[in-house]
Amino acid sequence: MAPYSCRVRWVWAAATALLLAGCSLPGGSSDQEPDAEPTTLTSYDAADATVVRGPFCDRLSPTGVEHALGAVPSESTQWENGDRVRLPDGTRDRVHEFGCSWTGEDGVLATAYLFVPPVTARQAQDLVRGPLPAGCSPMAPNGFGRPNLATRCVDEQATTELTYRGLFGDAWVVCSLQTPGDPASLPTRASAWCVEVLEAART
């Protein structure tokens, strides 16, 4: 799987064209307070979140990023509306989104982005009903926006990626967590990561 969130162009490429056209690490001394459990979507009022279609990555919690990765990030990337980024096939494309990603030394990748153009409810329905690529399957509804779609994808290298997508007002938000293998903690970490994204992007 490619390093940019905009790599997943299956549904999003067509949709974007349509729109534009019209934690510290665990450990320490024994007398330290244990880290608080992160908030996940099951206990977060995501339905009432109002998201601003603008830059948000600088407001993401470093602790939230570290919890998602399970470590301090070894590298990070940000992109903004109009930036040109390299796609998985080697070509470059101009994106119309605000986004960012962090990578851990073990290859875990946390990504988040939102579309710059406004998205209508009908357009969002088209996004969630679009075909899924090979290796991907839908997960149970999660309350991440109205409408929303959550998917689980596994590639030929046994890399697993959980992705949440949803509409908040007229803002289309996507967050994902990708990791080698399929650790039992992945669903909780991915859900908590998406809460961090909403906290950074909401008004």
Protein Blocks (a to p, Z undefined) as FASTA:
>chain_A
ZZbfklmmmlmmmmmmmmmmnopaeedjfkbccddddddfklccfklpccddddfklmpc
fklmmmmnopacfbdcdddehiacddfkopacdddddddddddfkopacdddddfbdcdf
klmmmmmmpccdehiacdddehiajaddddddddfkopacddddddehjaccddddddeh
jdfklmmmmmmmmmmmmmmmpZZ
